Amino acid sequence: MPQNMLHARAHARTSAAALEGNLRALSRRAGVPLLLPVKANAYGHGMDIVTRIAARHPDVWGLAVATPQEAGQLAALNPGKPIVLLTPPRPAEIPVLADLGVRLPVASLAEAEALPPHARAHLKVDTGMNRLGARPEDAVAIGQRLHERGLLEGIYTHFATSDELDLSFAHEQFERFQGVLAQLPPVLAHASNGGGILSLGALPGMRLARPGLASYGFAPPHLGGVLPLVPVMTLEAEITHLHTARAGESVSYGGLWHAPRDTLLATVGFGYADGYPRNATGQAQVMVGGERRPVVGRICMDQCLVDVTGLDVKVDDVVRFWGPDDLTVSEVAAWSDTIEYEVLTGLGSRVERLAGA
């Protein structure tokens, strides 16, 4: 059998229209172009697919990644827009990344001196996240040195609590950031993540914004009405087997669930190795034939079982695990006691990423 006849059982489809609309709305609210994060395989959506959409979007200035490996992968896609690495590379990686045109993060004088003369740098300022970056009292000298060398393109920080109800710490962080900016020449300053854009709106002096999960259609519940964001991904998988469990029989590992009656079960090719959280066992539901149906028994590594009693279904029919409307990633995350980020970025390589309209 030719390999092109061997196909994935689960598919994540990314809607170009939804992503484009989200990016447009976020840019308008921030009042600046976007530096779109496409790290972690574009939050699970497929870096290549999202990059193609973003490359033609007028509100996207550039693309951001978390690791040098991702930067190299993104550069190979030739997006035609700047690529910004947000976390520090190893010294040996610096010339390679600079040659690729990747904008490099800098948080110390030693890092500033180590850059080759053709590099472009974004100075990272730690205003309170306490994860990466130079403290504000040290950042000015680093920025001045980068400016002297002609390498300073941008300055950025990251909000720790901009998606919370209490925004007092976010305002403190921004004041610290403004204090640094006031002592350096004007460059591409960026601070707001998705939560910051939604909660704080346009911020004075900013030239870019970096919406992560918001770009892909999700906002904290208390900020859900700020913009009409639409979830971008639809996750579907195929029925691989149908059988009847007789009344009283147990189903799946551990015998957690027993059929209350003769029950038609669909085995579906999507399990926790593919990114369906095992912790959703006992609560998960899916869409089959326009109806919500329960996932029964423990979710397995490669598959799960769905009660389809009374439905007209057959092998190869599609089951929807989440999408933009009637069953969302937010629900799956709640069933699993986690967050949308973890569900989306946890999608495995066996899930085929597809571009949608």
N, C-alpha and C positions, 0 to 999 in steps of 0.2 A: 504494500500500500504506500503510495507517495506520501511524504511527510506533510505536504500541504493539505492532506485530507484528515490530519490529526488535529483536532481543534480543542480549545479550552472549554471547560464546562461552566465556568463562571466568567462574567463580563462586567467591567465597570465602564459605563459610557459617560463621557464628559460632554455636556452641552455647551457648544460655542456661544449660543445666544445668551444663555444664563450667565456665563463667565463674562462675556463682553458687557452685559448690562450691569453686573455687579461692579466691575472695574470703573465703568463710566460714573456710576452713582457715588462710589467711594472717592474718586478723584474730585468730583464736584463738591462734595462735602468737605474734603480736606483743603480744597482750593489750590492744589498743586498736582503735578504729575506723580505717578506711582513708581516706586521701586518694588516690583512684585516678587515676593519670595516663591521660589519653585523648588525649595529644598525638600528632602524626603520624598523624592519622586513627585514633586508638586502636590504635597500633602496627599499622596496616594493616587492622584488623578492621572499621572503619566506626564513626566517632564517634557517628552517630545511633543505630546498633544498640546499641552498648555503653552509651551514655547511658541508653537506655530500660531496659536491664537493671539498671544501677547505681542508677537513680533509685528503684527499689523495693526495693533490697537494704538490709536493716537494719544491715549492718556497714560500709556506705559512708557516711562523713561528708560528703565532698565530692569534687570532680573537679578535676584539675590539668592545665594546658596549658602550652605553651612559648612561644607567641607571642601578641601582641595580636589578630591575625587569628583565631587559634584560639579565643581567649577570646570574641570577638564571635560566632563561629559557634556555640560552645557555649551562650552566653547565649540565642541565638535558639531553641535547642532547649528552653529553659525546663526544666532538669533538676529544679528544686525543691530543689536542694542547693547549698551554696556552691561557687563557682568560684575557684580560686587560680591566678594567673599566676606562673610560676616564674622568668621572665627579665625584665629591665627593659624597660619601654615607653619610647617617645619622650615628651618633655614634653607635646607636643600631644595625646597619646593618653590621658594620665592622667585628665583630667576625663571623657572619654567612657567609659573603663573603670569609673571610680568610679560614674558614673551607672547603669551596668549592674549594679552590685553586685559586680564582680570584685574579689577580694582582691589587693592589689598588693605586689610585692616591693620592699623598701627595703634599701639597703646604704650609705647615706651620710646625713649630716645635711642636706645640700642636698636630697636626695630626700625626707627626712622633712618638711622645711619646705614642699616643693612640693605635698604632698598636700592636697586640699580637705578641709574639716572633716567631710564625711560619708563619707570613705574608710575602708577597713579595711586594715591593713598586716600583712604577714608579714616580719619582719626576717630577712634572709639573712646567715648567718655562715659565712665561709670558714675552715674548720678544717683545711684541708690539700689540698683539691681544686685550689686555685689556678686557679679558673675564673671564679667570680662570688662576690660577697658582701663583707662587711666583715670585716676581721681581728678576732680576739677582743678585742684591746686597744682597738679602736675601737667595737666593737659595743655595749658597755654604754651609752655616752653616747647613741648613736643610739636604742637601745631605751628609755632613760629619756625622751628627748624625745618619742618616739611615745606613750609612756604618758602623759606630761603633756598631750598633745593629745587623749588619749582614742581613739587610732587603733590601738593595738597589739593585734592579735588573735592572732598567732602568731609563733614563732621557729623557724627551720629551718636545717639544714646538710645536706651530702651526702657520703656515704662514697665514697672513691675505691677501696678495696680490700676491701670487705666480702664479695666473692665469690671471694676468693683463699684459698689454704690457710693462708697466714700472716696472722693477724688482728691482729698487733701494732699496725700503723698505724691500723687501724679503732678499736682501743681508745684510742690516743692522740687521735684526732679526737674521740671521744666525751667524753674527759676535758676537752678544751678547750671543747667545747660545754657541758658541765655547769658549767664555771667561769663561763661567761657567764650561764647560766640562774640560777645562785645569786645573782646581783647584780640580777636583774630580777623584777618581779612574775610570779606564775604565769599562763601563757597556754598556747595550743595549741602545744606543742613537738613537732617531728617531725624525724626523722633517718634512719630505716631505709628503704632501698630494698629491693627483693626479696632481694638477696643478704644485706643486713643482717638482715632478718627470719629468713631460713633459717639463717644462721650464728650470729647473736647472740641470737635469740629476743626475749623481752620485755626492754626496757631501762628502767631506773628513770627516772621523771620524764617519760616521753614520753606524749603525749596522742593522737598520730596516727602512722600509718606510711604510706609511699608505695611500695607494690610496683608496679613497672612490668611487665617481661616476665614475672615470676612469676605475675602475675594472669592472664596469657594462656596459662599452662601450662608454662613453661620454667624450668629451674634449671641452674646449673653442674653438670657431671657429678658432682663430689664431694659435692654437696648434693642430688642427685636423690632420695635416699631419706628426706629429712627430712619432707616432706609429700607426700601423694598427688596432686600437681598433674596436671591433664589438659590437653593442648593443645586450645585452643578452636576453632581454625580448620581447616576442610577445604577444600582448593582443588581444583576440578575444571574440566575444559574438554572441549569436544566435538570429536569426530572430524569433520573437514570434507571429507576426501577419502581414498579408498583406491586404491592402485595397486601394481603389482608391479615391483620393481627386479630386472633380470636379473642372474644371476651375473657378478661382475666389474665391474658398473657402479658409478660413484661416486655419492655422495649428498650434497647440500647444498653450501654454500660451501666452497671450498678443496679439495674432493675428499678430505676427511680419512678418509672411511669408504667401503669398497667392499663390496658385497654378496657374502658368501661362497657364496651359492646364490641361486636365485630367492627373493626375499624380499617378503612382503606388508608394505607400509608404510602406516601411518596418518598422515596429516597432521593435526595437532592445533592448534587456534587459541589458543595460548599461547606467547609468545616473550619475548625480553628487554625489549622495550618495555612488556610487561605485568608484568614483575618476575621472570621466570624467568632466573636468572643464566647469562649466556653462558659464564662460566668453568666451569660444570658440564658442558660439552661433553666427551664421551668417557667420562663416569662416571655420568651421570644415569640414573635408572630411574623408571618410573611403574607404577601399578597399572591393569591392563586385564583385565576379566573375572575378577577374583580372582587374577590372576597378576602377578608383577613382570616387566616387559618393559623392554629397554634403549631409551633415546633415542639414535638413531644420527645421525651427521653433526653438523655444527655447528648449534647452536641459533640460530634466526633471529630477526629483530625481532618478527615477528607470529605465528610458528608454530614448531613443531618436528616431528620425524619419529620414529615409534616402530615398532619391529619387532613386528608382530602376527601373524607367520606361524603358522598352525595354530589360530588363534582364530576363533571365530564372532562377527565384529564387523561393524558397518555404520556408515554415515555417521550422525551425530548421537548415537552412543553416547558415554558419558561415560568420560573418563580421569581418574584421581585422581593428582594430583601430590604432595600430602601430606595428612596427617590426624592423628588422635590415636593410631593404632595401628601398622599394619604398614609405614608409610613416613612419616617425620616431617620437619618443617622442619629439625631438627638434622642429618639426613642430607644434605638439600639444601645446607645451609650448609657442611658438611664437604666435599662435592664441589666447592664453589665457593671454598674457602679463605676463608670469611668467617664471620659469626656470625648467629644467628637474627634478631637485631634488624634487620640489613640486609636480609635476605630478606623479612621481613614488612612492614617499612616501605617497601620498594621496590615493593610492588604498585601497579600503575598504575590510572588512572581507568577504563580499559576493563574492568577486572575488576569485575563486579557484586557488591556486598556484600549478602548475604542473611542473615536471621535464621533460626536453627534451634532446635529444641527442646533 
